Amino acid sequence: MYIMVVGLNFRSAPVEIRERFALPADGLEDAISRLKQSGRIAEVVLVSTCNRTEVYAVVEERIDGQDEIYKFLSEMSGVSRQAFLPHLYQYGEGDAIRHLFRVASGLDSMVLGETQILGQVRQAFLFAQEKQATGSIFNNLFRRAVTVAKRAHAETKIGENAVSVSYAAVELAKKIFESLDEKTVLVIGAGKMSELTAKHLNANGATRVLVVNRTYERAKELADKFNGKALDMNSLDLALKEADIVVSSTGAEGYVVTREHVQATMKHRRHRPLFLIDIAVPRDLDPEMSKIDNVFLYDIDDLEGVIKVNLAERQKEAEKVGEIIGEELAAFKMWLNQQEAIPLIHKLREKAMAAQSNLMQNLSNKMPNLSEKEMHTVNKLTNAMVNQLIHEPIKQVKEMAGEREAELYLEAFTRIFGLEEELKEQHKEQQIAAQAEVREMTAVIAAATRQIEQSRQEEAASSGAKRSLLSRIGSR
């Protein structure tokens, strides 16, 4: 069996391509069903987010599986292979497993170390499992991917150190105030960035939100989202006296808040610190106010500087996550190799027990005078002897299956115990079953085709009769 992934993401494809391949939630079941019914894919999980669409598959033949996935992607998106192939990436075996672990850990995300993707990967797996599209390989692999991601965030700081403007603002606020609990946030302007920053501050304990905007209705709309209070621009000075944290992004020409504003405000604050975040371009807040005691002003460049430093820290942590991925990848490969040994172990047991059964039959033929009790004793002893003889080889083949030269060891084990014929017979039975399934599917398709053709003929006959009737009516 061959593990592979075929997909595209924000790095490999622009949004106008990605959106063609995005799978809606109500289309996932049909998509999984189509891939499974092809007969070329044994297990499948589909991961579809705004930044990626990926098909994870277990296949018997790599080329056949790849062709089926390409066919599915083309039919699903309405995009020809020639058009989307330049945007696809494809990994197999160890590289596919490593890619999944990186995705789940947030190492392949637009925001390095983000955690949302873990929930999306987990949900994709659980949905595929519910639809019986996974088996022992993916059940183990995707559970391990979740474990990798959890280890990454528990054992490293990959998720710490803000790498977005809104999170950086929260991080800076926490450095100025011991706690954001019960702090008042003043939002000047009602743009998306201001809203997002206020949302993160609110989530971190800043429970009171004031919104000042030139348009009162827009201020109220935003304030209502936080159970806050809307004010018009005439109330700005009053709001500054109450606020602990100010977030400004208006797009206005000239400074919305000047040094004089803040200087007058600080006289009434009794030295309470004032933290101001200017995320507007051009700037809303007069940079001269940063010279006033207990006033802490950061503009968009300051925030970007924080993000740059933090991103470097996350990249350092990403190296540690890479080590965790390496450990888990080796553990999964060992488990996978051990699965290759299971058929050999079954066949060895079958062969050993068949030999013991033949021995008992020969003994019964040559010594017919043995009592039932004596036969039972001999059977028990020979059975124990066989189990004892094969115990060590089975233990060793399990260990060898997890080693680097596993394929060579398993082949040697097969030859030493003469299991080639048994495995050939098993493979032959599997082929016969597969051929029977293909014949049955072909018969179903043929029947459906005949039914469609019959419907077309009946429709054509009906249309002909209608035309004839209309012709006769017209001639009258």
ABEGO torsion letter per residue (X at the ends): XBBBBBBBBAAABBAAAAAAABBBAAAAAAAAAAAAAAGABABBBBBBBAABBBBBBBBABAAAAAAAAAAAAAAAAGBBAAAAAAABBBBBEAAAAAAAAAAAAGAABABBGBAAAAAAAAAAAAAAAAAGABBAAAAAAAAAAAAAAAAAAAABAAABEBABAAAAAAAAAAAABABABGBBBBBBEABAAAAAAAAAAAAAGBABBBBBBABAAAAAAAAAAAGBBBBBAAAAAAAAAABABBBBBAGBBEBABBAAAAAAAAAAAGGBBBBBBBABOBBABBAAAAABBGBBBBBAAAAAAAAAAAAAAAAAAAAAAAAAAAAAAAAAAAAAAAAAAAAAAAAAAAAAAAAAAAAAAAAAAABAABBAAAAAAAAAAAAAAAAAAAAAAAAAAAAAAABAAAAAAAAAAAAAAGAAAAAAAAAAAAAAAAAAAAAAAAAAAAAAAAAAAAAAAAAAAAAAAAAAAAAAAAAX
